[in-house]
C-alpha cells in the first residue's frame, strides 16, 4: 500500500515467534485458554462452539482495529506495518469471520450467552466509534487500555457471569481484568508516546503493581472457600509474577519481544487445564 521505507514489511526478516502477533492470533489464544480455565473450574456449561466463537470474535475485533489503524496510518510497530501491506487480504478474511461468528452464535451458543454477547457487541461498537472517530477525546478523557481490558475479560468470562453465582466469579474476574489492564497498559507504555496518565503510571510502576497482584492472587488461592476457583487464582498469580519478571527485563528486550512476551505470560492456564476436570 505504501512504498516508503518506514512502512515496508519485509517477510524474510520476521522472526518465527512474531507471526502469532502479526496475524492477531495471540489475543484469541489467550482468550480461549482463560475461557476454558473458568468454565472447567466453575460449574459453567460451555460447548466447543463457544470456544470457536470466542476465538473468531476476538480475532475479528483485533484484526479490524489494526486494519483501521493501518488505513489512517496510526502506529509504527511491526504489526501495523504488516496490516498496512496486507489489509486487502485481511478485509475479506474479516468478512468471512463475521459470517462464521454469526452462524456459530445462532446455532451453537446458549440463548442467555447469546443475548449477553449482543449487549457486549454494542459496547465494542461504541468503543470502535470513539477510538477511531475521536482518538483525541479518548486519549484525554478515558483510558483506552482499561476499556479494552474490561471488554476482553468480560467477553472471555461471559459464561461464568452468565451462569455461575457472582460469589464464584467476581474476585477471579476482577483479578483477570487487572492482568489484562497491565498487559494493555504495558504494551502501550513500551510502544506509544501519547498516553493516558493512568497508562503512564502503570507502565512506570509495573513491577510493584504486578507483585501486589501476585500476592493477592496467591492469598486468595489459599483462603478461598471455593476450591474450584483455586486453579484460576494460581494461574493469575503466576501470570502476575511473570509480569514482574518482564518488568525487570524490559530494558533487555526489543519492542517486538516485549509485545510477544506480554501476551505469552497470560498463557498460564496451560499449566492447569490438563489437571482441571470439566464440570
N, C-alpha and C positions, 0 to 999 in steps of 0.2 A: 504493500500500500504506500509506504514511504521509502524513499531512496537515500535519505540522509544516513550518515554513518551512525548517528546516535540511536536510530530506530531500527537498524538492521538486526535480524535474528539469524545467527549462524548455528545451524543444527549440529554441525560437526564438533562445535566447542561445548555443547551441552553435556554436563555430567549425567550419568545414568540416574543418580539419586534425585535429580532435579525434575525429571519428567512427570512424576506424580503431581508436583506443584504446578508445572506449566499446563498440564491437562486438567487442572482443577479437580483432581481425584483425591487429594489429601483430606479436604473437608468432608466429603461423603464417607470416606473410610472411618474417620473419627466419629462421625455421627452414628453410623451403623454399629460400631463397636460399643458405644455407650448406650445406644438403644437396647442392644442385646443384653448388656450387663444389667440395666434397670429392669427389663421385662422378665429376665430369668431369675433375678434376685428377689423381686417382689411378686405378689400374686396378681400378675397382669397378663391378660390374654393378648397375644400378638401372632401374626401369621407371617409366612415368608413374603407375601405381597407387601406387608408393612415395611419390611426391611428394604425391599427393592424400591418401593415408592419413596421412602425417605432418601435413599441414595440418589435416585434420579432427580428428586426435587431439589436437594441440596446442590447437586452438580449444576442444575439449571440456573439456580439463583446465583451461584458464584460465577459461572461462565457468563451469564447475562451481565452481571456487574462489571466484569472485566472487559467484555465487548464494548459496553457503553463508555468505560474509561478510555479504551483504545480509540473509539471514534471521536472523542473530544480531546484526545492526546493528553490525557491525565495519567501521570505515573511513568517512571523510567526504569522499573525493575525488569528482570528477565521475563516474567510472566506478562507484563504489559507489552513488551516488545513482541512477544510471541503472538498475542491476540491482535496486535496491530497488523501483523503479517498474515495471520490466518483467519481473520474474522469472517471472511466469505465462506470458509469451510465450517466454522463453528455455528454460524447462524442456522443453516439447515439442520445441523445436529440438534440445536436447541429446539427447533420446531418439532422434530421427531420426538425429543424427550418430553416436551409438553403434552403431546398426544398420548404417549405411553403413560405418563403420570395420570392424566385424566382417566384413561381406561382402567388403570390399576386402582385408582381411588374409588371409582364407581363399582367395580366388580370384586375387589379383594379386600377392602377396608371396612371395618365395622362402622355402623352409622354414627355412633357418638364421636368416634375419632374423625370421621369424615366431616362432620359438622364443625368440630373444633378446628380442624385443619383449614376449612374455608375461612373461619374468622382470622386465623393466623396468616393466611394468604393475603387477606385485606390489609393487615398490618405491614406485611412485606411490600405490598404495592405502595402504601403510603411512604414507607422508608425509601423505596427507589425514587419516587417522585421528589421527595425532599432532598436526597443526596445528589441526584443528577440534574435537577432543575434549579435548585437553590443551594449549591455547595457552600457558599459563604455563610448563609444562615445557619446551616447545620454545624459548621466548624465552631462558631462562637456561642451558640445557644444551647446545644446539647451534644454530649459526647457520642459520636458515631460508633466508636468501638464498644461502648456499653450497650447500645441498642442492638448491635449485631450479636453480642454475646447473649443477650436476653432472648432474642428471636431464635438463635441457634439452639440454646439449651432447652427452651420451652418446646420447640419443634421436635428435638431429639427425644425428649421425655414425654411426648404427648400421650402415650398410652398410660404412663404412670399417673399423671394428674387427671386423666380422664376416668380411670377405673379404680385406682387404689385410694385408700384413706389418706388425707393430707399428712397425718402423723407419720406415715411411712416414707413419703417422697419429699416433703417440704425441705428438710435440712439437707439431704443429699443433692437435691436440685439446686438449692441456694449455693452450695459449695461448688457444684459443677459450673454454675453460671459465673462464679468468681474466677474459676480456672479459665473459662472461655474469655472473660474480660481481660485477664492477664495475657492470654495468648494474642488477642487482637491488639491490645494496647502496646505490648512489647514489640510486635511486628511493625506497627505504625511508628513507634518511637525510633526504631532502628532504620526505617526507610524514608520517613517523611519529615520535612522541615516545619510545615504549618500544622500545629496540633492543638487540640483542646487542652486546657490546663490539667484536667484530670488524667489525660493520657500521658502528658509530660511527667506528672507526679508518679504514676505507676511505673513508667519506664525508668525514672531516676531512683525508685525505691523497690525495684523488682525483687531483689534478694530478700529484704526484710518482709515484704508482703508475702512472698512465697513461703518463707519459713513459718510465718504466723498461720498461714492456711494449712500447711503441713501438720503443724501441732494440733490445730483444731480438728482436722480430719482424723488423725490417729487417736486423739482423745475420744471423739465421738464413736469411733470404731470399738473402743473398749467399754464405753458406758451405755451404748445404745440398748434399749430394751427389745429391739427388733433384730435378732441375729441375722436375718436375711439381708439386712442393709449393710452388714459388716464389710462384705467384699467391695461394695461401692465406696464406702469411706476409705478403705485401704487403698483402692485404686486412685482415689482423689489425692490421698496423702502422698503416694509415690510420685504422682504427676507434679504435685507442688514441690517436692524435693528436687525433681528433675529440673523444674524452672529455676530453683535456687542455684543448682549447678550450672545451668545455662547462663544465668546472670553473671556468675563468677568467670565464665569462659567466653563471654560475649566479645571481648576485645580480640580474641584469637581467631574468630570465625568471620567469614565473609557475610555480606548481606544475604546472599542466597543460602548459605549454610545455616544462618540464624533462622531464616524463614522456614526451612525444612525441619530444623530441629525443634522449633516452637510447636509444630504440628505433631512431630514424632513423639514428644513427651506426653501427648494426650492419648497415646495408643496403649496405655497401661491396662485397659480391660483385657487385653490379650493374656495377661498373667493370671487372670481369674476365671475367664469364661470356660476353659476346659474343665474346671472343677465346680462350676456353678450349674446345678440341675435346673432344667426348665420347670416352671410351675405348671 
